[in-house]
């Protein structure tokens, strides 16, 4: 896989199934992939993240891929502690 560009624009797609009593993730566009990854990991429930898909430069990442990008030493933003 080529070097991931955390500064590239990104699209985050949610699951089609609805979680009970939760707002569906839907579709969000981000100026930087790092922001989309942070949103997915820190602002989205684990239930909704499980069906999420991140698209950056025509590459798609499922929830495991999003987690790997977030946990990477190259992730440029400060992670939420805890």
Beta strands, then each sheet from edge to edge (+ up, - down):
strand 1: 10-13
strand 2: 27-30
strand 3: 53-56
strand 4: 59-61
sheet 1: 2+ 1- 3+ 4-
end
